[in-house]
Amino acid sequence: MTVRHDIHSSGIPAYCRACQARRRGLCSALDPDRLAKLAKTSSRHSVEPGVELIGDAQALNSYSNVLSGVVKLTKSLSDGRQQIVGLQFAPDFLGQPFKAKSAIHAEAATIVSLCSFPKVVIEQMMKESPELEHRLLKQTLNELDEAREWMVTLGCKTAPEKVASFLLMIARNISSSVGPAARSACFDLPLTRADISDFLGITNETVSRQLTRLRMDGVIRIENNRHVTVDNMSRLEQRCGGRRPGRNRTIYET
């Protein structure tokens, strides 16, 4: 009897083979030997909504791949005020290599599943693997592009366009039903109305009003004040204005 071996997965830990980070994230830059080495030092765990993942100005001792869920990134002022400055989705990399302390606060917006590994291990691998260093540089540059795109959304778009852009970003990243042609989507809102208003720079009342307008126009359906269904993604895209919001989950693709 002949046993067939998949040369692309030979030597790769079984739980890594189906992982998004292996296929489209940071770990896709690692060969099987380095991936196996990293897996020996890694740990998988889930955290509840509201749990702090990284504190502002906290010493960084580990990094993580986001396996599922949504991470909320915030910046704080000296008087305690906070601003949501970004969201992370699977298979994003959580952490800032070569920095002693974090410059941002990261918190679980939903139940989040993480694969974490020691900082010293990944930074040593970056020195040994130009491809891994290139992948992290690519992530950084794409995150910069995403931030600039979001500045356009916040600075130029109307309130209806901002809410539609937010929903489209969420639909593209966490939908359980979005297909290859992106014709429909179904998801739970990962942020509260207050967080959405903070993220978009509009009032809670405006967020609720625009969600109601989209629902009455048949662009979305909302159940239990949180579960959103988009039957036609192109109709939602049309409500976003002249520029489409970036897609976080494609930042690692080549």
Summary of the structure (lengths in Angstrom):
residues: 254
radius of gyration: 19.3
end to end distance: 38.7
largest distance: 70.8
contacts: 766
relative contact order: 0.14
helix: 41%
strand: 21%
